[in-house]
Amino acid sequence: MDLIRIIFAVILPPLGVFLQVGLGKHFWLNILLTLLGYIPGIVHAVWVIARTPSHA
């Protein structure tokens, strides 16, 4: 499942973060980072997915 989230994180970073943590602070931070620059959004999304345990 993490592989799917990482793929979503590369295509649309906020979606990957949302699938991992929901509508929390990391989601909103990722939207901001993605708006400021696509690459920072991707880096943050992959970092969140890699460090946060799955809740599924």
mmCIF entry with sequence, helices, sheets and N, C-alpha, C, O atoms, coordinates in Angstrom:
data_MODEL
# 
_entry.id   MODEL 
# 
_entity.id                         1 
_entity.type                       polymer 
_entity.pdbx_number_of_molecules   1 
# 
_entity_poly.entity_id                      1 
_entity_poly.type                           'polypeptide(L)' 
_entity_poly.nstd_linkage                   no 
_entity_poly.nstd_monomer                   no 
_entity_poly.pdbx_seq_one_letter_code       MDLIRIIFAVILPPLGVFLQVGLGKHFWLNILLTLLGYIPGIVHAVWVIARTPSHA 
_entity_poly.pdbx_seq_one_letter_code_can   MDLIRIIFAVILPPLGVFLQVGLGKHFWLNILLTLLGYIPGIVHAVWVIARTPSHA 
_entity_poly.pdbx_strand_id                 A 
# 
loop_
_entity_poly_seq.entity_id 
_entity_poly_seq.num 
_entity_poly_seq.mon_id 
_entity_poly_seq.hetero 
1 1  MET n 
1 2  ASP n 
1 3  LEU n 
1 4  ILE n 
1 5  ARG n 
1 6  ILE n 
1 7  ILE n 
1 8  PHE n 
1 9  ALA n 
1 10 VAL n 
1 11 ILE n 
1 12 LEU n 
1 13 PRO n 
1 14 PRO n 
1 15 LEU n 
1 16 GLY n 
1 17 VAL n 
1 18 PHE n 
1 19 LEU n 
1 20 GLN n 
1 21 VAL n 
1 22 GLY n 
1 23 LEU n 
1 24 GLY n 
1 25 LYS n 
1 26 HIS n 
1 27 PHE n 
1 28 TRP n 
1 29 LEU n 
1 30 ASN n 
1 31 ILE n 
1 32 LEU n 
1 33 LEU n 
1 34 THR n 
1 35 LEU n 
1 36 LEU n 
1 37 GLY n 
1 38 TYR n 
1 39 ILE n 
1 40 PRO n 
1 41 GLY n 
1 42 ILE n 
1 43 VAL n 
1 44 HIS n 
1 45 ALA n 
1 46 VAL n 
1 47 TRP n 
1 48 VAL n 
1 49 ILE n 
1 50 ALA n 
1 51 ARG n 
1 52 THR n 
1 53 PRO n 
1 54 SER n 
1 55 HIS n 
1 56 ALA n 
# 
_struct_asym.id          A 
_struct_asym.entity_id   1 
# 
loop_
_struct_conf.conf_type_id 
_struct_conf.id 
_struct_conf.pdbx_PDB_helix_id 
_struct_conf.beg_label_comp_id 
_struct_conf.beg_label_asym_id 
_struct_conf.beg_label_seq_id 
_struct_conf.pdbx_beg_PDB_ins_code 
_struct_conf.end_label_comp_id 
_struct_conf.end_label_asym_id 
_struct_conf.end_label_seq_id 
_struct_conf.pdbx_end_PDB_ins_code 
_struct_conf.beg_auth_comp_id 
_struct_conf.beg_auth_asym_id 
_struct_conf.beg_auth_seq_id 
_struct_conf.end_auth_comp_id 
_struct_conf.end_auth_asym_id 
_struct_conf.end_auth_seq_id 
_struct_conf.pdbx_PDB_helix_class 
_struct_conf.details 
_struct_conf.pdbx_PDB_helix_length 
HELX_P HELX_P1 AA1 ASP A 2  ? ILE A 11 ? ASP A 2  ILE A 11 1 ? 10 
HELX_P HELX_P2 AA2 PRO A 13 ? VAL A 21 ? PRO A 13 VAL A 21 1 ? 9  
HELX_P HELX_P3 AA3 LYS A 25 ? LEU A 36 ? LYS A 25 LEU A 36 1 ? 12 
HELX_P HELX_P4 AA4 TYR A 38 ? ARG A 51 ? TYR A 38 ARG A 51 1 ? 14 
# 
_struct_conf_type.id          HELX_P 
_struct_conf_type.criteria    ? 
_struct_conf_type.reference   ? 
# 
loop_
_atom_site.group_PDB 
_atom_site.id 
_atom_site.type_symbol 
_atom_site.label_atom_id 
_atom_site.label_alt_id 
_atom_site.label_comp_id 
_atom_site.label_asym_id 
_atom_site.label_entity_id 
_atom_site.label_seq_id 
_atom_site.pdbx_PDB_ins_code 
_atom_site.Cartn_x 
_atom_site.Cartn_y 
_atom_site.Cartn_z 
_atom_site.occupancy 
_atom_site.B_iso_or_equiv 
_atom_site.pdbx_formal_charge 
_atom_site.auth_seq_id 
_atom_site.auth_comp_id 
_atom_site.auth_asym_id 
_atom_site.auth_atom_id 
_atom_site.pdbx_PDB_model_num 
ATOM 1   N N  . MET A 1 1  ? 0.825  -1.197 0.000  1.00 0.00 ? 1  MET A N  1 
ATOM 2   C CA . MET A 1 1  ? 0.000  0.000  0.000  1.00 0.00 ? 1  MET A CA 1 
ATOM 3   C C  . MET A 1 1  ? 0.869  1.260  0.000  1.00 0.00 ? 1  MET A C  1 
ATOM 4   O O  . MET A 1 1  ? 0.488  2.263  -0.605 1.00 0.00 ? 1  MET A O  1 
ATOM 5   N N  . ASP A 1 2  ? 2.030  1.228  0.668  1.00 0.00 ? 2  ASP A N  1 
ATOM 6   C CA . ASP A 1 2  ? 2.908  2.403  0.663  1.00 0.00 ? 2  ASP A CA 1 
ATOM 7   C C  . ASP A 1 2  ? 3.388  2.732  -0.740 1.00 0.00 ? 2  ASP A C  1 
ATOM 8   O O  . ASP A 1 2  ? 3.570  3.905  -1.067 1.00 0.00 ? 2  ASP A O  1 
ATOM 9   N N  . LEU A 1 3  ? 3.596  1.728  -1.571 1.00 0.00 ? 3  LEU A N  1 
ATOM 10  C CA . LEU A 1 3  ? 4.033  1.985  -2.940 1.00 0.00 ? 3  LEU A CA 1 
ATOM 11  C C  . LEU A 1 3  ? 2.973  2.787  -3.695 1.00 0.00 ? 3  LEU A C  1 
ATOM 12  O O  . LEU A 1 3  ? 3.304  3.708  -4.441 1.00 0.00 ? 3  LEU A O  1 
ATOM 13  N N  . ILE A 1 4  ? 1.720  2.443  -3.504 1.00 0.00 ? 4  ILE A N  1 
ATOM 14  C CA . ILE A 1 4  ? 0.631  3.185  -4.152 1.00 0.00 ? 4  ILE A CA 1 
ATOM 15  C C  . ILE A 1 4  ? 0.602  4.624  -3.649 1.00 0.00 ? 4  ILE A C  1 
ATOM 16  O O  . ILE A 1 4  ? 0.417  5.554  -4.435 1.00 0.00 ? 4  ILE A O  1 
ATOM 17  N N  . ARG A 1 5  ? 0.784  4.810  -2.347 1.00 0.00 ? 5  ARG A N  1 
ATOM 18  C CA . ARG A 1 5  ? 0.803  6.168  -1.791 1.00 0.00 ? 5  ARG A CA 1 
ATOM 19  C C  . ARG A 1 5  ? 1.963  6.981  -2.342 1.00 0.00 ? 5  ARG A C  1 
ATOM 20  O O  . ARG A 1 5  ? 1.808  8.171  -2.616 1.00 0.00 ? 5  ARG A O  1 
ATOM 21  N N  . ILE A 1 6  ? 3.113  6.360  -2.507 1.00 0.00 ? 6  ILE A N  1 
ATOM 22  C CA . ILE A 1 6  ? 4.273  7.068  -3.044 1.00 0.00 ? 6  ILE A CA 1 
ATOM 23  C C  . ILE A 1 6  ? 4.036  7.443  -4.504 1.00 0.00 ? 6  ILE A C  1 
ATOM 24  O O  . ILE A 1 6  ? 4.430  8.526  -4.937 1.00 0.00 ? 6  ILE A O  1 
ATOM 25  N N  . ILE A 1 7  ? 3.403  6.568  -5.257 1.00 0.00 ? 7  ILE A N  1 
ATOM 26  C CA . ILE A 1 7  ? 3.065  6.899  -6.648 1.00 0.00 ? 7  ILE A CA 1 
ATOM 27  C C  . ILE A 1 7  ? 2.118  8.096  -6.679 1.00 0.00 ? 7  ILE A C  1 
ATOM 28  O O  . ILE A 1 7  ? 2.311  9.022  -7.467 1.00 0.00 ? 7  ILE A O  1 
ATOM 29  N N  . PHE A 1 8  ? 1.089  8.080  -5.816 1.00 0.00 ? 8  PHE A N  1 
ATOM 30  C CA . PHE A 1 8  ? 0.186  9.230  -5.735 1.00 0.00 ? 8  PHE A CA 1 
ATOM 31  C C  . PHE A 1 8  ? 0.940  10.475 -5.295 1.00 0.00 ? 8  PHE A C  1 
ATOM 32  O O  . PHE A 1 8  ? 0.639  11.574 -5.760 1.00 0.00 ? 8  PHE A O  1 
ATOM 33  N N  . ALA A 1 9  ? 1.922  10.320 -4.401 1.00 0.00 ? 9  ALA A N  1 
ATOM 34  C CA . ALA A 1 9  ? 2.690  11.460 -3.907 1.00 0.00 ? 9  ALA A CA 1 
ATOM 35  C C  . ALA A 1 9  ? 3.497  12.116 -5.022 1.00 0.00 ? 9  ALA A C  1 
ATOM 36  O O  . ALA A 1 9  ? 3.700  13.330 -5.006 1.00 0.00 ? 9  ALA A O  1 
ATOM 37  N N  . VAL A 1 10 ? 3.956  11.330 -5.982 1.00 0.00 ? 10 VAL A N  1 
ATOM 38  C CA . VAL A 1 10 ? 4.713  11.893 -7.103 1.00 0.00 ? 10 VAL A CA 1 
ATOM 39  C C  . VAL A 1 10 ? 3.767  12.575 -8.089 1.00 0.00 ? 10 VAL A C  1 
ATOM 40  O O  . VAL A 1 10 ? 4.087  13.632 -8.633 1.00 0.00 ? 10 VAL A O  1 
ATOM 41  N N  . ILE A 1 11 ? 2.605  11.969 -8.316 1.00 0.00 ? 11 ILE A N  1 
ATOM 42  C CA . ILE A 1 11 ? 1.652  12.536 -9.269 1.00 0.00 ? 11 ILE A CA 1 
ATOM 43  C C  . ILE A 1 11 ? 0.943  13.757 -8.678 1.00 0.00 ? 11 ILE A C  1 
ATOM 44  O O  . ILE A 1 11 ? 0.881  14.810 -9.312 1.00 0.00 ? 11 ILE A O  1 
ATOM 45  N N  . LEU A 1 12 ? 0.408  13.610 -7.453 1.00 0.00 ? 12 LEU A N  1 
ATOM 46  C CA . LEU A 1 12 ? -0.328 14.678 -6.783 1.00 0.00 ? 12 LEU A CA 1 
ATOM 47  C C  . LEU A 1 12 ? 0.000  14.589 -5.281 1.00 0.00 ? 12 LEU A C  1 
ATOM 48  O O  . LEU A 1 12 ? -0.673 13.870 -4.543 1.00 0.00 ? 12 LEU A O  1 
ATOM 49  N N  . PRO A 1 13 ? 1.027  15.315 -4.832 1.00 0.00 ? 13 PRO A N  1 
ATOM 50  C CA . PRO A 1 13 ? 1.528  15.175 -3.465 1.00 0.00 ? 13 PRO A CA 1 
ATOM 51  C C  . PRO A 1 13 ? 0.475  15.260 -2.354 1.00 0.00 ? 13 PRO A C  1 
ATOM 52  O O  . PRO A 1 13 ? 0.519  14.437 -1.440 1.00 0.00 ? 13 PRO A O  1 
ATOM 53  N N  . PRO A 1 14 ? -0.466 16.208 -2.381 1.00 0.00 ? 14 PRO A N  1 
ATOM 54  C CA . PRO A 1 14 ? -1.443 16.245 -1.285 1.00 0.00 ? 14 PRO A CA 1 
ATOM 55  C C  . PRO A 1 14 ? -2.304 14.981 -1.190 1.00 0.00 ? 14 PRO A C  1 
ATOM 56  O O  . PRO A 1 14 ? -2.731 14.608 -0.097 1.00 0.00 ? 14 PRO A O  1 
ATOM 57  N N  . LEU A 1 15 ? -2.557 14.331 -2.306 1.00 0.00 ? 15 LEU A N  1 
ATOM 58  C CA . LEU A 1 15 ? -3.341 13.092 -2.276 1.00 0.00 ? 15 LEU A CA 1 
ATOM 59  C C  . LEU A 1 15 ? -2.586 11.988 -1.550 1.00 0.00 ? 15 LEU A C  1 
ATOM 60  O O  . LEU A 1 15 ? -3.177 11.247 -0.763 1.00 0.00 ? 15 LEU A O  1 
ATOM 61  N N  . GLY A 1 16 ? -1.294 11.873 -1.804 1.00 0.00 ? 16 GLY A N  1 
ATOM 62  C CA . GLY A 1 16 ? -0.495 10.874 -1.099 1.00 0.00 ? 16 GLY A CA 1 
ATOM 63  C C  . GLY A 1 16 ? -0.481 11.110 0.402  1.00 0.00 ? 16 GLY A C  1 
ATOM 64  O O  . GLY A 1 16 ? -0.573 10.162 1.181  1.00 0.00 ? 16 GLY A O  1 
ATOM 65  N N  . VAL A 1 17 ? -0.366 12.371 0.814  1.00 0.00 ? 17 VAL A N  1 
ATOM 66  C CA . VAL A 1 17 ? -0.378 12.708 2.241  1.00 0.00 ? 17 VAL A CA 1 
ATOM 67  C C  . VAL A 1 17 ? -1.755 12.447 2.838  1.00 0.00 ? 17 VAL A C  1 
ATOM 68  O O  . VAL A 1 17 ? -1.863 11.924 3.947  1.00 0.00 ? 17 VAL A O  1 
ATOM 69  N N  . PHE A 1 18 ? -2.807 12.808 2.108  1.00 0.00 ? 18 PHE A N  1 
ATOM 70  C CA . PHE A 1 18 ? -4.164 12.576 2.597  1.00 0.00 ? 18 PHE A CA 1 
ATOM 71  C C  . PHE A 1 18 ? -4.421 11.087 2.821  1.00 0.00 ? 18 PHE A C  1 
ATOM 72  O O  . PHE A 1 18 ? -5.023 10.710 3.827  1.00 0.00 ? 18 PHE A O  1 
ATOM 73  N N  . LEU A 1 19 ? -3.977 10.248 1.907  1.00 0.00 ? 19 LEU A N  1 
ATOM 74  C CA . LEU A 1 19 ? -4.180 8.809  2.062  1.00 0.00 ? 19 LEU A CA 1 
ATOM 75  C C  . LEU A 1 19 ? -3.424 8.255  3.265  1.00 0.00 ? 19 LEU A C  1 
ATOM 76  O O  . LEU A 1 19 ? -3.819 7.237  3.834  1.00 0.00 ? 19 LEU A O  1 
ATOM 77  N N  . GLN A 1 20 ? -2.338 8.920  3.652  1.00 0.00 ? 20 GLN A N  1 
ATOM 78  C CA . GLN A 1 20 ? -1.542 8.450  4.791  1.00 0.00 ? 20 GLN A CA 1 
ATOM 79  C C  . GLN A 1 20 ? -2.051 8.985  6.115  1.00 0.00 ? 20 GLN A C  1 
ATOM 80  O O  . GLN A 1 20 ? -2.212 8.214  7.060  1.00 0.00 ? 20 GLN A O  1 
ATOM 81  N N  . VAL A 1 21 ? -2.310 10.289 6.215  1.00 0.00 ? 21 VAL A N  1 
ATOM 82  C CA . VAL A 1 21 ? -2.626 10.895 7.516  1.00 0.00 ? 21 VAL A CA 1 
ATOM 83  C C  . VAL A 1 21 ? -3.987 11.577 7.591  1.00 0.00 ? 21 VAL A C  1 
ATOM 84  O O  . VAL A 1 21 ? -4.394 11.999 8.674  1.00 0.00 ? 21 VAL A O  1 
ATOM 85  N N  . GLY A 1 22 ? -4.697 11.696 6.486  1.00 0.00 ? 22 GLY A N  1 
ATOM 86  C CA . GLY A 1 22 ? -6.002 12.358 6.525  1.00 0.00 ? 22 GLY A CA 1 
ATOM 87  C C  . GLY A 1 22 ? -5.856 13.872 6.441  1.00 0.00 ? 22 GLY A C  1 
ATOM 88  O O  . GLY A 1 22 ? -4.855 14.390 5.946  1.00 0.00 ? 22 GLY A O  1 
ATOM 89  N N  . LEU A 1 23 ? -6.884 14.576 6.941  1.00 0.00 ? 23 LEU A N  1 
ATOM 90  C CA . LEU A 1 23 ? -6.917 16.046 6.845  1.00 0.00 ? 23 LEU A CA 1 
ATOM 91  C C  . LEU A 1 23 ? -6.260 16.714 8.052  1.00 0.00 ? 23 LEU A C  1 
ATOM 92  O O  . LEU A 1 23 ? -6.881 17.539 8.722  1.00 0.00 ? 23 LEU A O  1 
ATOM 93  N N  . GLY A 1 24 ? -5.041 16.367 8.321  1.00 0.00 ? 24 GLY A N  1 
ATOM 94  C CA . GLY A 1 24 ? -4.323 16.947 9.452  1.00 0.00 ? 24 GLY A CA 1 
ATOM 95  C C  . GLY A 1 24 ? -3.399 18.056 9.004  1.00 0.00 ? 24 GLY A C  1 
ATOM 96  O O  . GLY A 1 24 ? -3.475 18.547 7.878  1.00 0.00 ? 24 GLY A O  1 
ATOM 97  N N  . LYS A 1 25 ? -2.514 18.439 9.928  1.00 0.00 ? 25 LYS A N  1 
ATOM 98  C CA . LYS A 1 25 ? -1.598 19.546 9.645  1.00 0.00 ? 25 LYS A CA 1 
ATOM 99  C C  . LYS A 1 25 ? -0.633 19.225 8.507  1.00 0.00 ? 25 LYS A C  1 
ATOM 100 O O  . LYS A 1 25 ? -0.250 20.118 7.751  1.00 0.00 ? 25 LYS A O  1 
ATOM 101 N N  . HIS A 1 26 ? -0.236 17.960 8.380  1.00 0.00 ? 26 HIS A N  1 
ATOM 102 C CA . HIS A 1 26 ? 0.680  17.598 7.299  1.00 0.00 ? 26 HIS A CA 1 
ATOM 103 C C  . HIS A 1 26 ? 0.023  17.759 5.928  1.00 0.00 ? 26 HIS A C  1 
ATOM 104 O O  . HIS A 1 26 ? 0.686  18.132 4.960  1.00 0.00 ? 26 HIS A O  1 
ATOM 105 N N  . PHE A 1 27 ? -1.267 17.480 5.846  1.00 0.00 ? 27 PHE A N  1 
ATOM 106 C CA . PHE A 1 27 ? -1.995 17.654 4.585  1.00 0.00 ? 27 PHE A CA 1 
ATOM 107 C C  . PHE A 1 27 ? -1.980 19.116 4.151  1.00 0.00 ? 27 PHE A C  1 
ATOM 108 O O  . PHE A 1 27 ? -1.652 19.427 3.006  1.00 0.00 ? 27 PHE A O  1 
ATOM 109 N N  . TRP A 1 28 ? -2.335 20.007 5.068  1.00 0.00 ? 28 TRP A N  1 
ATOM 110 C CA . TRP A 1 28 ? -2.396 21.435 4.730  1.00 0.00 ? 28 TRP A CA 1 
ATOM 111 C C  . TRP A 1 28 ? -1.007 22.002 4.450  1.00 0.00 ? 28 TRP A C  1 
ATOM 112 O O  . TRP A 1 28 ? -0.847 22.848 3.571  1.00 0.00 ? 28 TRP A O  1 
ATOM 113 N N  . LEU A 1 29 ? -0.006 21.539 5.192  1.00 0.00 ? 29 LEU A N  1 
ATOM 114 C CA . LEU A 1 29 ? 1.364  21.965 4.926  1.00 0.00 ? 29 LEU A CA 1 
ATOM 115 C C  . LEU A 1 29 ? 1.803  21.505 3.536  1.00 0.00 ? 29 LEU A C  1 
ATOM 116 O O  . LEU A 1 29 ? 2.494  22.229 2.820  1.00 0.00 ? 29 LEU A O  1 
ATOM 117 N N  . ASN A 1 30 ? 1.393  20.297 3.170  1.00 0.00 ? 30 ASN A N  1 
ATOM 118 C CA . ASN A 1 30 ? 1.769  19.794 1.860  1.00 0.00 ? 30 ASN A CA 1 
ATOM 119 C C  . ASN A 1 30 ? 1.095  20.578 0.740  1.00 0.00 ? 30 ASN A C  1 
ATOM 120 O O  . ASN A 1 30 ? 1.707  20.815 -0.302 1.00 0.00 ? 30 ASN A O  1 
ATOM 121 N N  . ILE A 1 31 ? -0.139 20.977 0.938  1.00 0.00 ? 31 ILE A N  1 
ATOM 122 C CA . ILE A 1 31 ? -0.799 21.809 -0.073 1.00 0.00 ? 31 ILE A CA 1 
ATOM 123 C C  . ILE A 1 31 ? -0.030 23.119 -0.247 1.00 0.00 ? 31 ILE A C  1 
ATOM 124 O O  . ILE A 1 31 ? 0.196  23.562 -1.373 1.00 0.00 ? 31 ILE A O  1 
ATOM 125 N N  . LEU A 1 32 ? 0.368  23.735 0.858  1.00 0.00 ? 32 LEU A N  1 
ATOM 126 C CA . LEU A 1 32 ? 1.139  24.975 0.790  1.00 0.00 ? 32 LEU A CA 1 
ATOM 127 C C  . LEU A 1 32 ? 2.470  24.759 0.066  1.00 0.00 ? 32 LEU A C  1 
ATOM 128 O O  . LEU A 1 32 ? 2.842  25.544 -0.805 1.00 0.00 ? 32 LEU A O  1 
ATOM 129 N N  . LEU A 1 33 ? 3.179  23.696 0.430  1.00 0.00 ? 33 LEU A N  1 
ATOM 130 C CA . LEU A 1 33 ? 4.472  23.413 -0.206 1.00 0.00 ? 33 LEU A CA 1 
ATOM 131 C C  . LEU A 1 33 ? 4.301  23.113 -1.693 1.00 0.00 ? 33 LEU A C  1 
ATOM 132 O O  . LEU A 1 33 ? 5.136  23.514 -2.504 1.00 0.00 ? 33 LEU A O  1 
ATOM 133 N N  . THR A 1 34 ? 3.241  22.420 -2.051 1.00 0.00 ? 34 THR A N  1 
ATOM 134 C CA . THR A 1 34 ? 3.001  22.105 -3.455 1.00 0.00 ? 34 THR A CA 1 
ATOM 135 C C  . THR A 1 34 ? 2.680  23.370 -4.246 1.00 0.00 ? 34 THR A C  1 
ATOM 136 O O  . THR A 1 34 ? 3.098  23.510 -5.396 1.00 0.00 ? 34 THR A O  1 
ATOM 137 N N  . LEU A 1 35 ? 1.943  24.283 -3.634 1.00 0.00 ? 35 LEU A N  1 
ATOM 138 C CA . LEU A 1 35 ? 1.651  25.547 -4.321 1.00 0.00 ? 35 LEU A CA 1 
ATOM 139 C C  . LEU A 1 35 ? 2.904  26.406 -4.489 1.00 0.00 ? 35 LEU A C  1 
ATOM 140 O O  . LEU A 1 35 ? 3.048  27.116 -5.484 1.00 0.00 ? 35 LEU A O  1 
ATOM 141 N N  . LEU A 1 36 ? 3.804  26.338 -3.515 1.00 0.00 ? 36 LEU A N  1 
ATOM 142 C CA . LEU A 1 36 ? 5.041  27.117 -3.589 1.00 0.00 ? 36 LEU A CA 1 
ATOM 143 C C  . LEU A 1 36 ? 6.051  26.501 -4.554 1.00 0.00 ? 36 LEU A C  1 
ATOM 144 O O  . LEU A 1 36 ? 6.891  27.205 -5.114 1.00 0.00 ? 36 LEU A O  1 
ATOM 145 N N  . GLY A 1 37 ? 5.968  25.210 -4.742 1.00 0.00 ? 37 GLY A N  1 
ATOM 146 C CA . GLY A 1 37 ? 6.869  24.514 -5.649 1.00 0.00 ? 37 GLY A CA 1 
ATOM 147 C C  . GLY A 1 37 ? 6.533  23.042 -5.652 1.00 0.00 ? 37 GLY A C  1 
ATOM 148 O O  . GLY A 1 37 ? 6.357  22.443 -4.590 1.00 0.00 ? 37 GLY A O  1 
ATOM 149 N N  . TYR A 1 38 ? 6.444  22.459 -6.809 1.00 0.00 ? 38 TYR A N  1 
ATOM 150 C CA . TYR A 1 38 ? 6.017  21.068 -6.919 1.00 0.00 ? 38 TYR A CA 1 
ATOM 151 C C  . TYR A 1 38 ? 6.992  20.110 -6.231 1.00 0.00 ? 38 TYR A C  1 
ATOM 152 O O  . TYR A 1 38 ? 6.564  19.172 -5.557 1.00 0.00 ? 38 TYR A O  1 
ATOM 153 N N  . ILE A 1 39 ? 8.284  20.335 -6.392 1.00 0.00 ? 39 ILE A N  1 
ATOM 154 C CA . ILE A 1 39 ? 9.303  19.444 -5.820 1.00 0.00 ? 39 ILE A CA 1 
ATOM 155 C C  . ILE A 1 39 ? 9.255  19.443 -4.291 1.00 0.00 ? 39 ILE A C  1 
ATOM 156 O O  . ILE A 1 39 ? 9.309  18.361 -3.707 1.00 0.00 ? 39 ILE A O  1 
ATOM 157 N N  . PRO A 1 40 ? 9.157  20.590 -3.605 1.00 0.00 ? 40 PRO A N  1 
ATOM 158 C CA . PRO A 1 40 ? 9.035  20.539 -2.137 1.00 0.00 ? 40 PRO A CA 1 
ATOM 159 C C  . PRO A 1 40 ? 7.801  19.757 -1.682 1.00 0.00 ? 40 PRO A C  1 
ATOM 160 O O  . PRO A 1 40 ? 7.837  19.086 -0.651 1.00 0.00 ? 40 PRO A O  1 
ATOM 161 N N  . GLY A 1 41 ? 6.719  19.841 -2.440 1.00 0.00 ? 41 GLY A N  1 
ATOM 162 C CA . GLY A 1 41 ? 5.528  19.072 -2.110 1.00 0.00 ? 41 GLY A CA 1 
ATOM 163 C C  . GLY A 1 41 ? 5.771  17.578 -2.213 1.00 0.00 ? 41 GLY A C  1 
ATOM 164 O O  . GLY A 1 41 ? 5.316  16.811 -1.365 1.00 0.00 ? 41 GLY A O  1 
ATOM 165 N N  . ILE A 1 42 ? 6.481  17.166 -3.241 1.00 0.00 ? 42 ILE A N  1 
ATOM 166 C CA . ILE A 1 42 ? 6.799  15.747 -3.414 1.00 0.00 ? 42 ILE A CA 1 
ATOM 167 C C  . ILE A 1 42 ? 7.712  15.256 -2.299 1.00 0.00 ? 42 ILE A C  1 
ATOM 168 O O  . ILE A 1 42 ? 7.484  14.191 -1.724 1.00 0.00 ? 42 ILE A O  1 
ATOM 169 N N  . VAL A 1 43 ? 8.743  16.033 -1.995 1.00 0.00 ? 43 VAL A N  1 
ATOM 170 C CA . VAL A 1 43 ? 9.687  15.636 -0.942 1.00 0.00 ? 43 VAL A CA 1 
ATOM 171 C C  . VAL A 1 43 ? 8.958  15.495 0.395  1.00 0.00 ? 43 VAL A C  1 
ATOM 172 O O  . VAL A 1 43 ? 9.170  14.517 1.111  1.00 0.00 ? 43 VAL A O  1 
ATOM 173 N N  . HIS A 1 44 ? 8.114  16.448 0.733  1.00 0.00 ? 44 HIS A N  1 
ATOM 174 C CA . HIS A 1 44 ? 7.378  16.384 1.991  1.00 0.00 ? 44 HIS A CA 1 
ATOM 175 C C  . HIS A 1 44 ? 6.430  15.189 2.000  1.00 0.00 ? 44 HIS A C  1 
ATOM 176 O O  . HIS A 1 44 ? 6.326  14.496 3.012  1.00 0.00 ? 44 HIS A O  1 
ATOM 177 N N  . ALA A 1 45 ? 5.743  14.941 0.898  1.00 0.00 ? 45 ALA A N  1 
ATOM 178 C CA . ALA A 1 45 ? 4.800  13.819 0.830  1.00 0.00 ? 45 ALA A CA 1 
ATOM 179 C C  . ALA A 1 45 ? 5.514  12.486 1.031  1.00 0.00 ? 45 ALA A C  1 
ATOM 180 O O  . ALA A 1 45 ? 5.050  11.644 1.799  1.00 0.00 ? 45 ALA A O  1 
ATOM 181 N N  . VAL A 1 46 ? 6.624  12.292 0.356  1.00 0.00 ? 46 VAL A N  1 
ATOM 182 C CA . VAL A 1 46 ? 7.370  11.033 0.510  1.00 0.00 ? 46 VAL A CA 1 
ATOM 183 C C  . VAL A 1 46 ? 7.902  10.910 1.928  1.00 0.00 ? 46 VAL A C  1 
ATOM 184 O O  . VAL A 1 46 ? 7.906  9.816  2.492  1.00 0.00 ? 46 VAL A O  1 
ATOM 185 N N  . TRP A 1 47 ? 8.345  12.004 2.508  1.00 0.00 ? 47 TRP A N  1 
ATOM 186 C CA . TRP A 1 47 ? 8.840  11.979 3.887  1.00 0.00 ? 47 TRP A CA 1 
ATOM 187 C C  . TRP A 1 47 ? 7.727  11.591 4.857  1.00 0.00 ? 47 TRP A C  1 
ATOM 188 O O  . TRP A 1 47 ? 7.947  10.772 5.749  1.00 0.00 ? 47 TRP A O  1 
ATOM 189 N N  . VAL A 1 48 ? 6.547  12.161 4.697  1.00 0.00 ? 48 VAL A N  1 
ATOM 190 C CA . VAL A 1 48 ? 5.412  11.827 5.573  1.00 0.00 ? 48 VAL A CA 1 
ATOM 191 C C  . VAL A 1 48 ? 5.032  10.369 5.414  1.00 0.00 ? 48 VAL A C  1 
ATOM 192 O O  . VAL A 1 48 ? 4.787  9.685  6.407  1.00 0.00 ? 48 VAL A O  1 
ATOM 193 N N  . ILE A 1 49 ? 4.977  9.884  4.194  1.00 0.00 ? 49 ILE A N  1 
ATOM 194 C CA . ILE A 1 49 ? 4.600  8.487  3.958  1.00 0.00 ? 49 ILE A CA 1 
ATOM 195 C C  . ILE A 1 49 ? 5.640  7.543  4.538  1.00 0.00 ? 49 ILE A C  1 
ATOM 196 O O  . ILE A 1 49 ? 5.286  6.506  5.098  1.00 0.00 ? 49 ILE A O  1 
ATOM 197 N N  . ALA A 1 50 ? 6.918  7.883  4.413  1.00 0.00 ? 50 ALA A N  1 
ATOM 198 C CA . ALA A 1 50 ? 7.984  7.006  4.907  1.00 0.00 ? 50 ALA A CA 1 
ATOM 199 C C  . ALA A 1 50 ? 8.072  6.967  6.421  1.00 0.00 ? 50 ALA A C  1 
ATOM 200 O O  . ALA A 1 50 ? 8.448  5.934  6.975  1.00 0.00 ? 50 ALA A O  1 
ATOM 201 N N  . ARG A 1 51 ? 7.738  8.058  7.120  1.00 0.00 ? 51 ARG A N  1 
ATOM 202 C CA . ARG A 1 51 ? 7.933  8.089  8.568  1.00 0.00 ? 51 ARG A CA 1 
ATOM 203 C C  . ARG A 1 51 ? 6.683  7.815  9.371  1.00 0.00 ? 51 ARG A C  1 
ATOM 204 O O  . ARG A 1 51 ? 6.784  7.496  10.556 1.00 0.00 ? 51 ARG A O  1 
ATOM 205 N N  . THR A 1 52 ? 5.501  7.925  8.774  1.00 0.00 ? 52 THR A N  1 
ATOM 206 C CA . THR A 1 52 ? 4.254  7.739  9.510  1.00 0.00 ? 52 THR A CA 1 
ATOM 207 C C  . THR A 1 52 ? 3.752  6.312  9.313  1.00 0.00 ? 52 THR A C  1 
ATOM 208 O O  . THR A 1 52 ? 3.595  5.864  8.178  1.00 0.00 ? 52 THR A O  1 
ATOM 209 N N  . PRO A 1 53 ? 3.499  5.598  10.406 1.00 0.00 ? 53 PRO A N  1 
ATOM 210 C CA . PRO A 1 53 ? 2.960  4.238  10.241 1.00 0.00 ? 53 PRO A CA 1 
ATOM 211 C C  . PRO A 1 53 ? 1.549  4.271  9.650  1.00 0.00 ? 53 PRO A C  1 
ATOM 212 O O  . PRO A 1 53 ? 0.770  5.186  9.916  1.00 0.00 ? 53 PRO A O  1 
ATOM 213 N N  . SER A 1 54 ? 1.245  3.277  8.864  1.00 0.00 ? 54 SER A N  1 
ATOM 214 C CA . SER A 1 54 ? -0.081 3.188  8.237  1.00 0.00 ? 54 SER A CA 1 
ATOM 215 C C  . SER A 1 54 ? -1.148 2.999  9.297  1.00 0.00 ? 54 SER A C  1 
ATOM 216 O O  . SER A 1 54 ? -0.941 2.279  10.273 1.00 0.00 ? 54 SER A O  1 
ATOM 217 N N  . HIS A 1 55 ? -2.296 3.648  9.105  1.00 0.00 ? 55 HIS A N  1 
ATOM 218 C CA . HIS A 1 55 ? -3.397 3.470  10.038 1.00 0.00 ? 55 HIS A CA 1 
ATOM 219 C C  . HIS A 1 55 ? -4.435 2.509  9.489  1.00 0.00 ? 55 HIS A C  1 
ATOM 220 O O  . HIS A 1 55 ? -5.537 2.408  10.030 1.00 0.00 ? 55 HIS A O  1 
ATOM 221 N N  . ALA A 1 56 ? -4.093 1.798  8.414  1.00 0.00 ? 56 ALA A N  1 
ATOM 222 C CA . ALA A 1 56 ? -5.038 0.852  7.819  1.00 0.00 ? 56 ALA A CA 1 
ATOM 223 C C  . ALA A 1 56 ? -4.774 -0.563 8.275  1.00 0.00 ? 56 ALA A C  1 
ATOM 224 O O  . ALA A 1 56 ? -5.480 -1.485 7.867  1.00 0.00 ? 56 ALA A O  1 
# 
